[in-house]
Amino acid sequence: MAPGVTPGWYPDPLSRHERRYWDGDTWTAHVADGAEVADDPLAAAAEPAPGVSEESAPTQATAGTSAPGWYPDPLEHAEVRYYDGRAWTTHVASGGKTSEDSLVAAAATAPPATPRPKPSRPAVVGAAAMALLVLVVGALVIIQSGNDDGDGGDDAGATAVSDPDSTDVVTSTTSLPPLAEVGFLDLGVAGTPTIDTADPSGTTISTPTGVVLEVPAGAHEGPVGYTITETPIVGDGFGELVNPVSNLVTIDNGDVVAEEPVIVEIPAIVPDGSFAMAVYYDEVTGTVEPLPLIEIGDDHVTAYARHFSSIFVSAISFALLPDDVATGFAPGTDDWQFTNYGSYMAPGGLCSGQSLSMLWYYTEQRLAGAASLNGQYDNANNSATPVLQWDDRNAYRLASMVQVDEVARYNDLERFFDKMIDLRRDRWQHASFVYSMLITGEPQYVGIYSSLGGGHAMVVYGAKDGDLLIADPNYPGNAARKITFDSDTGVLGPYMSGDNAAALGKPYERIGYFAKTALVDWNYLGGRWTDFLEEDIGDDAFPTYALEVEVVDEDGTASWVPLNNGHTVEKDQSSITVRAAGASTWNDRFRVYRWDETLGLGGWDVSFVVPLEEGTNRLGFEALGWKNNSMNWVDFERLNVIRGEPEETPIDLVFVIDLTGSMEDDISSVKGAATEIVGVISADGGDWRVGIVGYRDFAEDSDPVFEDYAWSSDEATVIGNINALTVYGGGDEPEAVLEALMRAIHNGGTIGAWRDGVNKQIILMGDAPPHVPGQGGETPASVADAAERVDPAVIQTLLVGNSGTFSADAEASFRELSELTFGQTFTAADADEVPAALQESIGAAVASPVGTGGGDEDPWWRQPLLIVSFALFIGGAAVVIWRLLHPSLERPAVRAVLITAAVTGLGLAGVAGWLVSADDDTASRSGIDAPSLVDSEPPPELVVPDE
């Protein structure tokens, strides 16, 4: 290992890319150009370690011609010094640690330049041929995209990413997220603690050294004890971005979260020309997280907080704050898909609820490997309806309840803004966002206030040319939103938006850094997310109602009965009459939809005639309540009403079941209810078949990984197969989930082949996540792609818990699999709940609205025709280019042959592309394409020194 060189991104020694990753021992194939990261397909760099050998750079140079990068320090103050492409900077590094050279800026000659070799003529020819190939592939991708866009849905702002092993063209608007600054403090001897009590009427607590806590009235319901301990910081392991300029102040109040923000003043010596913030310090992880800034004084820094731990003040030169920062968060990918129009519980808007919940999900779930948020919970886990947001029932209620609970904590919003935000201090607020994202690598919470009255909340996810990039709940998926910053005047904003999307056009002059967790009860958000997943969020707060349908007996007597899912009427009955009972006022209403088409508006206790089509009518009912002189969203319920005989689509259903030891009580519960479970499938007497693929994990012993049971439509046989399942094995948490799904999709075992023209369904049941990638390179995206190609197959997932506790990794992967294939995710907290949850998942599979087809899984001509056509075109095009570069070749016959070969190859490529896209179109799910996700872990942090 090269001494003093830590793993990281450095200028590419082969000059093929801007940077290449050094893993501590050798150069790797990971390369980066700007924010785009990829693998160098040619070779890993076989060059010396970065910044430790003059042999790694050529010997001739002049100032301004050398690439930016680390080079041996010409002043010999450190091992290496950073050259920004124009001059030496004060950034130096020794022993793998970067710092600022406070003595003098390096005034030496430029480092050796790194000229790129002039390409030879063959290289030019090859590059031109490759460019033509890229154009052809791009054209074919466009052809396929046009054929697949059957639903007309709005996919603007979405990021398309593919399997790293795929040959698909990839586009991405998401930058590589940076890692958090990590370091550990060296501490001296702790001082004597200051102990005091804050009472509900408000208390100021001070220490002899000058730490001051102003606990406002209403912060606590009763007396709360505070203990403040100060410990000198004698050293730290952070880099140049985090620089302690105070003692470590540990505040202990028994983990009580204050209802009102507490003002915290910490003595600190901030160097001239520097910016400073109070930051939480996690002694276990070595990470920091800033608090909202109130003031930077001559001898102190003041901040806001609602929860407490260890805090110190960190300073950084204003000159080191960059204009551009990326966190990886992207609108259209990581924000909610619905627009902020308010609800019955929050008539003024859901901006805080949307912003906080998507911020929580991104930092706690997405960065841990979960699927992106946007669209994942569209239509309450049913098939997506991008043009209709009101059926996003659970998500809309989550945002509503977070809005109500969090905003209610600030009794006087204007006072809060007045204390934290002064228009003369815009530069502080701007620096707070930039510095926080720089040292945490995470998006931040922003609050804005208008002189016209009213406030709004959003997420700041990056900076570009000094402006702050905004995810605004009023503009979901819009990546063009930003808060401007004038670095000359120091003015931030104003930002134009509205308290909600129905009140746009208001200027917000006060822009406040609200941080991430300092003003938010993060544990509360986690609890609300659990309520959301259990689909009972807001049930104790929103008004209740009951849908009723009018039925007429044989003697002509009319009565009202509950409208249940699956309600059936005679074929000659062209409508039903519906009302909603339980209204709070006579003004309340409900709106009726057929899938995403509006049919009309009805009233509480006022009947509405719903027209019916023959077959299954997938109806939706949006409840509206009168509050604050406006009609507001209350709830959304979907029900199937059948006119005539129920639709009987043949179904092939595969149970893919975890058979490892941890599932023993769950499988026993399934066996005990096998008769009832199979009865759900065969209840309507339709055409059905059931197969089973049991799975365990790959082990060194000879135990079989899979346990297959062939297709059967005989109830007794299927029940017998369920009772024959054997449970054993396991070990580490991940199991052969993806491999089992591929086995079911491709019939790799003994269950047999899918039938053409049937509803193809898979129910995955387990308690552990998959290996990603699998033994054969499987990923959730590749499994979803395989499921699409068989007509398609839909994956319903049933996640099993252990005494109410679910594996976070399993939950993320199961939801991703169901979301990618337009299935649903069900949960069972323990073995007792498994049979009911399994029957519910079977009901979803049987009633799935996904269309069916009957094409081959992969036509025999598909790959050979593409290969031959591309080979002809590439060969012909390359020779034509060679001919153009060699004018001496004048034979007309040769010219004609070359041009004919090129045109023929191009024509065949176009025909092949059209046939492939047409084939894919016949196998698509009613015009809806499953999104793809990132399957591989990103390379380590891309470190770009501040200039």
Order of alpha helices (4+ residues) and beta strands (2+ residues): beta-beta-beta-beta-beta-beta-beta-beta-alpha-beta-beta-beta-beta-beta-beta-beta-beta-beta-beta-beta-beta-beta-beta-alpha-alpha-alpha-alpha-beta-beta-beta-beta-beta-beta-beta-beta-beta-alpha-beta-beta-beta-beta-beta-beta-beta-beta-beta-beta-alpha-alpha-beta-beta-alpha-alpha-beta-alpha-beta-alpha-beta-alpha-alpha-alpha
